[in-house]
Amino acid sequence: MKGRRMFSERQILCILEEYKRGGLSSVQICKKYCISETRFYQWWFRYQHWSWAEILVLRALRRENARLRRAITAMQRPSLN
């Protein structure tokens, strides 16, 4: 059984950019990085229109949203005094 390799979003985008440049087919890319074609196409449909800068902005927005949700939850809790 092969161990599952985790790729960062940056690595995924680099792999997809390599595919977009047209040097290798999707099958060759999958073999090179030891990923399944299913995984490759999941990445493709998820990240094909995103740049690294946009992903960084999205991450920042998600962190801010999580922080605000925690603040709202804390304000709604009844006081224990």
N, C-alpha and C positions, 0 to 999 in steps of 0.2 A: 504494500500500500504506500502510495506516495504521500509525503507530507504536504499540507496545504501551504502554499506560499502567499503571503500577503503583499500586495502592491499598494503603494501610496497613490494618492490621486495624481501627483506629479509624474510618477512612473507610468501610470496608466495613460496619461496624456502624451507622454513621450512615445509610448508604444503605438498609440493611435496616429500620432504625427508621422511616425516611420511608415505606417501603412498608407497614410494619405499621400506621402511623397511618391508612392507608386513603385518603389524598388522591389518590394516583396509582396507576394499574395497573402491573403489572410491565413491560409494553411501554413505557409512558411513562417509567418509571424508567430503563429500558435506553437509551432515546433521549437522555434528559437527561444521563446520565453516559457515553454512548458505549461501552456494554458490550453484549455479546451476551446473548441470553436464556439460553443455555447457561451462560455465566459467572455470571449472576445466580442461577440455580437451584443451581449448584454452591455459591455462597456461602450461599444460603438453607439448603440441607441441612447445611452445615457449621456455620454460626454462628447458626441460628435460636434455639437454646436458651441461648446464651452471653451474659453481660453483659461489659462492659469490665473490671470488677474480676476476674471469673473468668479472663479471658484473661491479665491481668497475673500472677495467681497461677500459671497454667499456664506462662507464660514463665519465671518464677522457678524453678519446679520443673524445667523442662527444662535451664536453665543449671546448676543444682545437680547434676542427674544427669550432665551432660556433664563437670563438674568432677570428680565422684567417679569416673567411668569413666577419665578421664585419670590420676587418682591411682592407681587399681588397676593400670592398664597400666604405669605407671612402676614400681610395686612388683614387678611380675612379670618385668620385664626382667632378664636376667642382668647382673651387675656386670661392667664392663670392666676392672677392676683386675687 
